[in-house]
Amino acid sequence: MNWYKVLKIVIVCCLVSFHSTRAAPPEIDIKTDPTGKLVSIKVKSDNLFMRNIIEGDYKHYRQIFSNPITMAQYMDGSIRPDDEIKERYEKYLSWWQSGRPFTSYLVYLDENEAKTFLQNNEQKDLSSPFTKILSAEQPQAELKSLGLSLESFTEEFEASRKIFMGHVLLEEGEDRLGEGIETDAELSYVFLPAFWSKGYGTEAVKNIIELAKIFHQRDFLLDSHPIDTLIATALPENPGSCKVLEKNRFTFTPQMEEEKYGALRRLYIRPLSEGEHGAA
């Protein structure tokens, strides 16, 4: 047997496998009217569909910001009151309606991935990873409100052919001149618990990074200046969120920590380098 030929075949097969499993870049569709004002932004990737906020989306924000499991890892760890959720929704919507692309983007499992999600979880209890938080006899209505009811996801899929899982926010970052960051946009995200630890968060953040590169390329301004850096924060005790950022090439050093919402958080930074612009 010619071991050289065998080794060559193995190497070729590995390379083919590697390239075939690499995620394709997202498809980004930015539409404007004749005056150049933004009309819509849609992003499609391997498993997800994302779009800009629109009127009527309040129910989605209430679903995530009033969820105690989701909010335990976000802001100060408590659910937000209805008036604050409404205020957030109206603020994000006003940003978009004023022509600002720096706003909230809703994230959905696309049709194929939603089908797979429902099939894979048909015989599973979505609430089982959260038994320490939930009571033993949790009413189905409450599981639905927590985003842990397969029945509610099935109903949503049958109505829209996709499943809502959360949002990613891109907004003006706070001044952090001490870290040498001058023109930045801050990225944050909140996802329903049924979709944690499945790679969806990493994919959603990657999509927003590619979108931000286009904003940079097209000179979309954030408070009169172009962005050249993305920043994000994460609690050290939330390794899932830290991994989402690190897998998307955000960097953190022990010196880069700050207090926010009453807790010490890691400050992650990711420059939008000149050689990495996406294409519309």
DOGU-454802 format. One record per residue (C-alpha): residue number from 1; z, x, y. Coordinates in steps of 0.5 Angstrom, whole numbers, plus 500, padded with zeros to 3 digits. Example, Ala and Ser with C-alpha at 12.3 -4.5 7.8 and 13.67 -1.06 7.14 Angstrom:
<nulo=1 w=516 u=525 v=491> .
<nulo=2 w=514 u=527 v=498> .
! end
This chain:
<nulo=1 w=500 u=500 v=500> .
<nulo=2 w=498 u=503 v=507> .
<nulo=3 w=505 u=502 v=511> .
<nulo=4 w=502 u=504 v=517> .
<nulo=5 w=497 u=498 v=517> .
<nulo=6 w=503 u=493 v=515> .
<nulo=7 w=507 u=496 v=521> .
<nulo=8 w=501 u=495 v=525> .
<nulo=9 w=501 u=487 v=523> .
<nulo=10 w=508 u=486 v=524> .
<nulo=11 w=508 u=489 v=531> .
<nulo=12 w=502 u=485 v=533> .
<nulo=13 w=505 u=478 v=530> .
<nulo=14 w=511 u=480 v=534> .
<nulo=15 w=507 u=481 v=540> .
<nulo=16 w=504 u=474 v=539> .
<nulo=17 w=510 u=471 v=538> .
<nulo=18 w=513 u=473 v=544> .
<nulo=19 w=508 u=471 v=548> .
<nulo=20 w=507 u=464 v=545> .
<nulo=21 w=514 u=463 v=546> .
<nulo=22 w=515 u=465 v=554> .
<nulo=23 w=516 u=459 v=558> .
<nulo=24 w=510 u=458 v=562> .
<nulo=25 w=510 u=458 v=570> .
<nulo=26 w=512 u=451 v=573> .
<nulo=27 w=506 u=446 v=576> .
<nulo=28 w=508 u=445 v=583> .
<nulo=29 w=504 u=439 v=587> .
<nulo=30 w=506 u=439 v=594> .
<nulo=31 w=502 u=434 v=598> .
<nulo=32 w=502 u=433 v=605> .
<nulo=33 w=499 u=428 v=610> .
<nulo=34 w=493 u=430 v=615> .
<nulo=35 w=498 u=432 v=620> .
<nulo=36 w=501 u=437 v=615> .
<nulo=37 w=508 u=433 v=614> .
<nulo=38 w=510 u=433 v=607> .
<nulo=39 w=509 u=427 v=603> .
<nulo=40 w=511 u=429 v=596> .
<nulo=41 w=513 u=435 v=592> .
<nulo=42 w=513 u=434 v=584> .
<nulo=43 w=515 u=440 v=579> .
<nulo=44 w=513 u=440 v=572> .
<nulo=45 w=515 u=445 v=567> .
<nulo=46 w=516 u=446 v=559> .
<nulo=47 w=521 u=440 v=559> .
<nulo=48 w=523 u=438 v=566> .
<nulo=49 w=520 u=433 v=571> .
<nulo=50 w=523 u=434 v=578> .
<nulo=51 w=521 u=431 v=585> .
<nulo=52 w=524 u=430 v=592> .
<nulo=53 w=529 u=425 v=594> .
<nulo=54 w=526 u=418 v=596> .
<nulo=55 w=529 u=411 v=598> .
<nulo=56 w=533 u=408 v=592> .
<nulo=57 w=536 u=414 v=589> .
<nulo=58 w=543 u=413 v=591> .
<nulo=59 w=544 u=410 v=584> .
<nulo=60 w=543 u=417 v=581> .
<nulo=61 w=547 u=421 v=586> .
<nulo=62 w=553 u=416 v=585> .
<nulo=63 w=552 u=417 v=577> .
<nulo=64 w=553 u=425 v=578> .
<nulo=65 w=558 u=425 v=584> .
<nulo=66 w=563 u=419 v=581> .
<nulo=67 w=563 u=423 v=574> .
<nulo=68 w=570 u=426 v=573> .
<nulo=69 w=567 u=431 v=567> .
<nulo=70 w=561 u=433 v=572> .
<nulo=71 w=565 u=434 v=578> .
<nulo=72 w=571 u=438 v=574> .
<nulo=73 w=566 u=444 v=575> .
<nulo=74 w=564 u=442 v=582> .
<nulo=75 w=567 u=443 v=589> .
<nulo=76 w=574 u=442 v=589> .
<nulo=77 w=574 u=439 v=582> .
<nulo=78 w=575 u=431 v=584> .
<nulo=79 w=570 u=425 v=584> .
<nulo=80 w=567 u=424 v=591> .
<nulo=81 w=569 u=417 v=594> .
<nulo=82 w=563 u=412 v=595> .
<nulo=83 w=563 u=413 v=602> .
<nulo=84 w=562 u=420 v=601> .
<nulo=85 w=557 u=420 v=596> .
<nulo=86 w=553 u=415 v=600> .
<nulo=87 w=553 u=420 v=606> .
<nulo=88 w=551 u=425 v=602> .
<nulo=89 w=545 u=421 v=599> .
<nulo=90 w=543 u=419 v=607> .
<nulo=91 w=544 u=426 v=609> .
<nulo=92 w=539 u=429 v=604> .
<nulo=93 w=534 u=423 v=605> .
<nulo=94 w=534 u=424 v=612> .
<nulo=95 w=532 u=432 v=611> .
<nulo=96 w=526 u=430 v=607> .
<nulo=97 w=524 u=424 v=612> .
<nulo=98 w=524 u=429 v=618> .
<nulo=99 w=519 u=434 v=614> .
<nulo=100 w=524 u=439 v=611> .
<nulo=101 w=523 u=441 v=604> .
<nulo=102 w=530 u=444 v=604> .
<nulo=103 w=533 u=438 v=601> .
<nulo=104 w=535 u=435 v=594> .
<nulo=105 w=531 u=435 v=588> .
<nulo=106 w=532 u=430 v=582> .
<nulo=107 w=531 u=433 v=575> .
<nulo=108 w=529 u=429 v=569> .
<nulo=109 w=527 u=430 v=562> .
<nulo=110 w=520 u=429 v=561> .
<nulo=111 w=517 u=424 v=556> .
<nulo=112 w=516 u=429 v=550> .
<nulo=113 w=523 u=432 v=551> .
<nulo=114 w=526 u=426 v=552> .
<nulo=115 w=524 u=423 v=546> .
<nulo=116 w=526 u=429 v=542> .
<nulo=117 w=533 u=429 v=546> .
<nulo=118 w=534 u=422 v=543> .
<nulo=119 w=531 u=423 v=536> .
<nulo=120 w=536 u=429 v=536> .
<nulo=121 w=542 u=426 v=538> .
<nulo=122 w=541 u=419 v=534> .
<nulo=123 w=546 u=420 v=529> .
<nulo=124 w=551 u=424 v=534> .
<nulo=125 w=557 u=422 v=538> .
<nulo=126 w=555 u=425 v=545> .
<nulo=127 w=562 u=425 v=547> .
<nulo=128 w=565 u=429 v=542> .
<nulo=129 w=565 u=436 v=546> .
<nulo=130 w=569 u=432 v=551> .
<nulo=131 w=575 u=429 v=547> .
<nulo=132 w=580 u=433 v=550> .
<nulo=133 w=578 u=429 v=557> .
<nulo=134 w=576 u=423 v=554> .
<nulo=135 w=581 u=418 v=550> .
<nulo=136 w=580 u=416 v=543> .
<nulo=137 w=578 u=409 v=544> .
<nulo=138 w=573 u=410 v=550> .
<nulo=139 w=570 u=403 v=552> .
<nulo=140 w=562 u=404 v=551> .
<nulo=141 w=561 u=401 v=558> .
<nulo=142 w=565 u=407 v=561> .
<nulo=143 w=561 u=412 v=556> .
<nulo=144 w=555 u=410 v=560> .
<nulo=145 w=558 u=411 v=567> .
<nulo=146 w=560 u=418 v=564> .
<nulo=147 w=553 u=419 v=562> .
<nulo=148 w=555 u=420 v=555> .
<nulo=149 w=552 u=414 v=552> .
<nulo=150 w=545 u=414 v=548> .
<nulo=151 w=544 u=407 v=548> .
<nulo=152 w=544 u=408 v=556> .
<nulo=153 w=539 u=414 v=555> .
<nulo=154 w=535 u=410 v=551> .
<nulo=155 w=534 u=404 v=555> .
<nulo=156 w=533 u=408 v=561> .
<nulo=157 w=527 u=412 v=557> .
<nulo=158 w=524 u=405 v=555> .
<nulo=159 w=524 u=403 v=562> .
<nulo=160 w=521 u=410 v=565> .
<nulo=161 w=519 u=414 v=560> .
<nulo=162 w=524 u=420 v=562> .
<nulo=163 w=531 u=421 v=563> .
<nulo=164 w=535 u=423 v=569> .
<nulo=165 w=540 u=429 v=568> .
<nulo=166 w=542 u=431 v=575> .
<nulo=167 w=540 u=434 v=582> .
<nulo=168 w=538 u=441 v=585> .
<nulo=169 w=540 u=442 v=592> .
<nulo=170 w=536 u=447 v=597> .
<nulo=171 w=540 u=447 v=603> .
<nulo=172 w=541 u=452 v=609> .
<nulo=173 w=546 u=457 v=607> .
<nulo=174 w=553 u=459 v=611> .
<nulo=175 w=553 u=465 v=615> .
<nulo=176 w=555 u=471 v=611> .
<nulo=177 w=553 u=477 v=615> .
<nulo=178 w=558 u=481 v=612> .
<nulo=179 w=554 u=481 v=605> .
<nulo=180 w=548 u=483 v=609> .
<nulo=181 w=545 u=476 v=608> .
<nulo=182 w=541 u=474 v=615> .
<nulo=183 w=536 u=469 v=613> .
<nulo=184 w=538 u=465 v=606> .
<nulo=185 w=538 u=458 v=603> .
<nulo=186 w=544 u=456 v=598> .
<nulo=187 w=542 u=453 v=592> .
<nulo=188 w=547 u=448 v=588> .
<nulo=189 w=546 u=444 v=582> .
<nulo=190 w=550 u=438 v=578> .
<nulo=191 w=548 u=436 v=571> .
<nulo=192 w=550 u=430 v=567> .
<nulo=193 w=555 u=433 v=561> .
<nulo=194 w=550 u=431 v=556> .
<nulo=195 w=545 u=436 v=558> .
<nulo=196 w=549 u=442 v=558> .
<nulo=197 w=548 u=448 v=554> .
<nulo=198 w=541 u=446 v=552> .
<nulo=199 w=537 u=451 v=557> .
<nulo=200 w=535 u=445 v=562> .
<nulo=201 w=540 u=448 v=568> .
<nulo=202 w=536 u=455 v=567> .
<nulo=203 w=530 u=451 v=567> .
<nulo=204 w=531 u=447 v=573> .
<nulo=205 w=534 u=453 v=577> .
<nulo=206 w=528 u=457 v=575> .
<nulo=207 w=523 u=451 v=578> .
<nulo=208 w=527 u=451 v=584> .
<nulo=209 w=526 u=459 v=585> .
<nulo=210 w=519 u=458 v=584> .
<nulo=211 w=518 u=452 v=589> .
<nulo=212 w=522 u=457 v=594> .
<nulo=213 w=517 u=462 v=593> .
<nulo=214 w=512 u=457 v=596> .
<nulo=215 w=516 u=455 v=602> .
<nulo=216 w=517 u=463 v=603> .
<nulo=217 w=509 u=464 v=602> .
<nulo=218 w=507 u=458 v=607> .
<nulo=219 w=512 u=460 v=612> .
<nulo=220 w=516 u=453 v=611> .
<nulo=221 w=522 u=454 v=616> .
<nulo=222 w=529 u=453 v=615> .
<nulo=223 w=533 u=452 v=622> .
<nulo=224 w=527 u=456 v=625> .
<nulo=225 w=527 u=462 v=621> .
<nulo=226 w=523 u=463 v=614> .
<nulo=227 w=528 u=464 v=608> .
<nulo=228 w=528 u=471 v=604> .
<nulo=229 w=534 u=470 v=600> .
<nulo=230 w=537 u=465 v=595> .
<nulo=231 w=545 u=465 v=595> .
<nulo=232 w=549 u=461 v=590> .
<nulo=233 w=556 u=460 v=588> .
<nulo=234 w=560 u=459 v=581> .
<nulo=235 w=567 u=459 v=579> .
<nulo=236 w=568 u=465 v=574> .
<nulo=237 w=572 u=460 v=569> .
<nulo=238 w=565 u=456 v=569> .
<nulo=239 w=561 u=461 v=564> .
<nulo=240 w=555 u=456 v=563> .
<nulo=241 w=554 u=456 v=571> .
<nulo=242 w=554 u=463 v=571> .
<nulo=243 w=549 u=464 v=566> .
<nulo=244 w=544 u=459 v=569> .
<nulo=245 w=544 u=464 v=575> .
<nulo=246 w=544 u=470 v=571> .
<nulo=247 w=538 u=468 v=567> .
<nulo=248 w=535 u=467 v=573> .
<nulo=249 w=536 u=474 v=576> .
<nulo=250 w=541 u=472 v=581> .
<nulo=251 w=546 u=478 v=582> .
<nulo=252 w=553 u=479 v=583> .
<nulo=253 w=558 u=484 v=584> .
<nulo=254 w=566 u=484 v=583> .
<nulo=255 w=566 u=485 v=591> .
<nulo=256 w=562 u=479 v=592> .
<nulo=257 w=567 u=473 v=591> .
<nulo=258 w=569 u=468 v=597> .
<nulo=259 w=574 u=462 v=597> .
<nulo=260 w=570 u=455 v=597> .
<nulo=261 w=573 u=448 v=596> .
<nulo=262 w=580 u=452 v=595> .
<nulo=263 w=578 u=456 v=589> .
<nulo=264 w=575 u=463 v=589> .
<nulo=265 w=568 u=463 v=587> .
<nulo=266 w=563 u=468 v=585> .
<nulo=267 w=557 u=469 v=590> .
<nulo=268 w=550 u=470 v=587> .
<nulo=269 w=544 u=473 v=591> .
<nulo=270 w=537 u=473 v=589> .
<nulo=271 w=532 u=476 v=594> .
<nulo=272 w=525 u=472 v=594> .
<nulo=273 w=521 u=479 v=594> .
<nulo=274 w=514 u=479 v=596> .
<nulo=275 w=511 u=480 v=590> .
<nulo=276 w=513 u=474 v=586> .
<nulo=277 w=510 u=468 v=590> .
<nulo=278 w=508 u=462 v=586> .
<nulo=279 w=502 u=458 v=587> .
<nulo=280 w=501 u=451 v=588> .
! end
